[in-house]
Amino acid sequence: MADKDGILKSINAALKSKKLYPPGHPAIAAPAKKSHEMIAEALKAAPHIMIGLVNDALIFENHPVADADRLYPELINYMSEKGVDAIIFEKGLGDKEFANLVDILTSAASYRGPELQMEMHQKGITHITLKSMPIGKKSIIVVYNGAVETIKNVMHEVRLGKIPKSEPVKKVIEELTETVLTDQNAIIGLTMIKNYDNYLYNHSVNVSIIALSLGKALNLESGELHAVGIGSLLHDIGKTGVAENIIRKPGGLSSEEWEKIKEHPLLGSNIIKRMEGLDETVGRLIYEHHIRYDHSGYPQTTAKLHPLTQIITISDAYDALTTLRVYQQPHNPVEAVKVMNNFSGRHFNPDILGTFISMIGAYPVGTMVRLTTNEVGVVTRINKDAQDRPTLKLLYNADGSGLPSPIEVDLAQTDEKSIVSTVNPATTGTDLAAFFEQEAAMQEGACQTP
């Protein structure tokens, strides 16, 4: 069991020392080193260690900490100042990562929300997550649904001949970016929502989530990530200029109809030019998102592609492949990645695709799998250091009967079970969209329970 008091005491001391001593003083390095050693030792027996702040009460691994105001005031104060609801340490934590965390928390800079997450990201902190919900305490599912509603409203305005305002789009991207930076697995799980009636809107949000996640994995600067987020959310805005009977046509398209569809990148980029406050890069990304790495696709051009375009192209392809369409059965996430890998160097930039495959994992979130025990579950979290052994929620027993409630299993923590195959959710009658919506709702409820 983790030494709760020792860990909290050492972290509090590390934060306090930054206030009392000049940079480089041994009194700063010593408590930081001790904190890292204690946390790393605790992580040998647990996949993560969580310190939370709920209604000003300090929580350690879901247990309230008595007399925390007196014993650990620095920790509570700095978490409050930066708007941090939880600090989660994961296996593989390095001493430099912990030292950088101390620097960020004690910095005079007013990092909050997305800025705080970007600062963590740019300092290479990958085994510590800071969770904060300054945006009206919105849950992940509320952020997702809000994004869908925003893109729906934007496209409706365009159809009415209006030029939509950019502010709602920017706000949505801030919310999605913060969610990706704080809980990427959970928000990627929601990209399993494939509503046929609202396909264009769900697809736009899903592509944005995937693109932001890939941008994070590529270590993009804040401005670049922002452009990718907006460009991916609005990548299909030009389809508002294509007749809905073509967009929704249940059968194959005629050559004339296909030519109309191929106009949407140009139509979209022209709409962006008329929206105030959007960087011209956004319009270029939208114009190029169907131009492949080898310059096949459309519109035809010999010009060099923008370095960020392939992020949207790859994200768009992945969501399309994993979606039921009139002309295709959905691929499961593992199959989709294999299909995309076959086009590496032709449709997709090999380096960016390689980063995508590494980010999405051997068994991406949302993959239904069968274990050596014959139990069946859904992947809910990628383990960075053991990609073939993700965390999943078991839904079915070995005899095929459904479990009363999902059971979490971290395959990286056991040698008794491993994945033997993927499973088509349709054969089990599992609604993955409903599953991840329920997971998001349950997670939010747990976070708000003292």
KAMO-V487636 format. One record per backbone hydrogen bond with DSSP energy under -0.5 kcal/mol. NH is the residue of the N-H (numbers start at 1). CO is the residue of the C=O. If there is no record, write none. Layout:
NH & CO
NH & CO
//
This chain:
4 & 2
7 & 3
8 & 4
9 & 5
10 & 6
11 & 7
12 & 8
13 & 9
14 & 10
15 & 11
16 & 12
17 & 13
18 & 14
19 & 15
19 & 16
20 & 16
21 & 17
25 & 22
28 & 25
29 & 25
30 & 26
31 & 27
32 & 28
33 & 29
34 & 30
35 & 31
36 & 32
37 & 33
38 & 34
39 & 35
40 & 36
41 & 37
42 & 38
43 & 39
44 & 41
45 & 42
49 & 89
51 & 87
52 & 59
53 & 85
54 & 57
55 & 53
57 & 54
59 & 52
60 & 63
61 & 50
61 & 59
63 & 60
65 & 58
66 & 64
68 & 65
71 & 67
72 & 68
76 & 72
77 & 73
78 & 74
79 & 75
80 & 76
81 & 77
82 & 78
83 & 80
84 & 79
85 & 83
85 & 131
86 & 131
87 & 51
88 & 129
89 & 49
89 & 87
90 & 127
91 & 47
93 & 90
98 & 94
99 & 95
100 & 96
101 & 97
102 & 98
103 & 99
104 & 100
105 & 101
106 & 102
107 & 103
107 & 104
111 & 109
115 & 112
116 & 112
117 & 113
118 & 114
119 & 115
120 & 116
121 & 117
122 & 118
123 & 119
124 & 121
125 & 120
126 & 124
129 & 88
131 & 86
131 & 129
132 & 130
136 & 134
137 & 133
138 & 135
143 & 139
144 & 140
145 & 141
146 & 142
147 & 143
148 & 144
149 & 145
150 & 146
151 & 147
152 & 148
153 & 149
154 & 150
155 & 151
156 & 152
157 & 153
158 & 154
159 & 155
160 & 156
161 & 158
162 & 157
164 & 162
170 & 166
171 & 167
172 & 168
173 & 169
174 & 170
175 & 171
176 & 172
177 & 173
178 & 174
179 & 175
180 & 176
181 & 177
182 & 178
183 & 179
184 & 180
187 & 183
188 & 184
189 & 185
190 & 186
191 & 188
192 & 189
193 & 190
194 & 192
196 & 194
199 & 196
201 & 198
202 & 198
203 & 199
204 & 200
205 & 201
206 & 202
207 & 203
208 & 204
209 & 205
210 & 206
211 & 207
212 & 208
213 & 209
214 & 210
215 & 211
216 & 212
217 & 213
218 & 214
219 & 216
220 & 215
225 & 221
226 & 222
227 & 223
228 & 224
229 & 225
230 & 226
231 & 227
232 & 228
233 & 229
234 & 230
235 & 232
237 & 234
239 & 236
240 & 237
241 & 238
242 & 239
246 & 243
247 & 243
248 & 244
249 & 246
258 & 254
259 & 255
260 & 256
261 & 257
262 & 258
263 & 260
264 & 261
267 & 263
268 & 264
269 & 265
270 & 266
271 & 267
272 & 268
273 & 269
274 & 270
274 & 271
275 & 271
275 & 272
278 & 275
282 & 279
283 & 279
284 & 280
285 & 281
286 & 282
287 & 283
288 & 284
289 & 285
289 & 286
291 & 288
292 & 290
292 & 296
293 & 347
294 & 346
295 & 292
298 & 290
309 & 306
310 & 306
311 & 308
312 & 308
312 & 309
313 & 309
314 & 310
315 & 311
316 & 312
317 & 313
318 & 314
319 & 315
320 & 316
321 & 317
322 & 318
323 & 320
325 & 328
328 & 325
331 & 321
336 & 332
337 & 333
338 & 334
339 & 335
340 & 336
341 & 337
342 & 338
343 & 340
344 & 341
345 & 348
346 & 343
347 & 343
348 & 343
353 & 349
354 & 350
355 & 351
356 & 352
357 & 353
358 & 354
359 & 355
360 & 356
361 & 357
363 & 387
364 & 361
366 & 379
367 & 364
369 & 377
370 & 421
371 & 375
372 & 418
374 & 371
376 & 396
377 & 369
378 & 393
379 & 367
380 & 391
381 & 391
384 & 382
386 & 383
389 & 386
391 & 381
392 & 409
393 & 378
394 & 392
394 & 407
395 & 376
396 & 376
397 & 401
400 & 397
403 & 395
407 & 394
409 & 392
411 & 390
411 & 409
413 & 410
414 & 411
420 & 370
421 & 370
423 & 368
425 & 423
427 & 424
428 & 424
428 & 425
429 & 425
430 & 425
432 & 430
435 & 431
436 & 432
437 & 433
438 & 434
439 & 435
440 & 436
441 & 437
442 & 438
443 & 439
444 & 440
445 & 441
446 & 442
447 & 443
448 & 444
449 & 446
450 & 448
//
